[in-house]
Amino acid sequence: MSALASIQNELPKDCRILAVSKLQPVSKIRALLEQGQRAFGENYVQEARQKQTELAEAALEWHFIGSLQKNKAKDVVGRFDLIHSVDSLSLAEALDRRHDGTSAPQRILIQLNLAGEESKGGFSRNEFETAFEALIKLRRLEVAGLMTMPPLFENPEEARPYFKKLRELRDDFARSHPALKELSMGTSSDYRVAADEGATWVRLGTVLFGERP
């Protein structure tokens, strides 16, 4: 059994795998395609667009998961099924402005920095609560859920409180905004704990592709 099939068998039905393909060759993406994987996540705009062109015939589901500067908003809006890394209201506003208004709203996730790590972007809980009403009023965007990247722990169980906090925050706000359904959390090192806490997307790179070049 392949690594992909083995992990799929472990996960709840409502938890999907996002194959993190950044810096991986197209040949490896095609190998996962042959196993049935359709959703791929990229971190770098230029690399992602090159792969989208090369694999256009495959009708893949592309996600943008990397840090995004406002001046790159025009290069991603409308080109990805889901943007996971919207880490500020100003970035969301830039994406909204760059949308052409003729196609479906761009689906986004709001990135939360629940551990307050200076090395990572994202809203604090208080910032998110303050900005939420402004975020959902952006007509060309659809706030589909939340994303977080907890600190990297040797013991995956130590990440559980952060995943639990994200789920609870999503549940609180989903009472007034039912479209807030997605939870992007968990990577190769802690995806089992994330899935146990309600992840709808786990972002898997190493366990699917091996070490990056």
Secondary structure as UniProt FT lines:
FT   HELIX           3..10
FT   TURN            13..14
FT   STRAND          16..20
FT   TURN            22..23
FT   HELIX           26..34
FT   TURN            35..36
FT   STRAND          39..42
FT   HELIX           45..54
FT   HELIX           56..58
FT   STRAND          61..64
FT   HELIX           70..72
FT   HELIX           73..76
FT   TURN            77..79
FT   STRAND          82..86
FT   HELIX           89..98
FT   STRAND          106..112
FT   TURN            114..115
FT   TURN            118..119
FT   HELIX           125..136
FT   TURN            139..140
FT   STRAND          141..148
FT   HELIX           156..159
FT   HELIX           160..174
FT   TURN            175..176
FT   TURN            178..179
FT   STRAND          182..184
FT   TURN            188..190
FT   HELIX           191..196
FT   TURN            197..198
FT   STRAND          201..204
FT   HELIX           206..209
//
